[in-house]
């Protein structure tokens, strides 16, 4: 299950379509074709997202994982 502490590297490996979602939100998840280190939470906090916004990102990624469309 995707959590706030899910590593970006693991997320990208298990859910490649997360790359587009994260990019739209300004969260870098790839550099030179390799995943960025860190967690969803730490990456979101670096972009200035609130706890509520990070929670929303996690919820959106879970929906995407279940086969939903990119929110």
Secondary structure, DSSP 8 states (H G I E B T S, - for coil): ---TT-BHHHHHHH-TTHHHHHHHTT---EETTEE-SSBHHHHHHHTT--HHHHHHHHHHHHHHHTT----
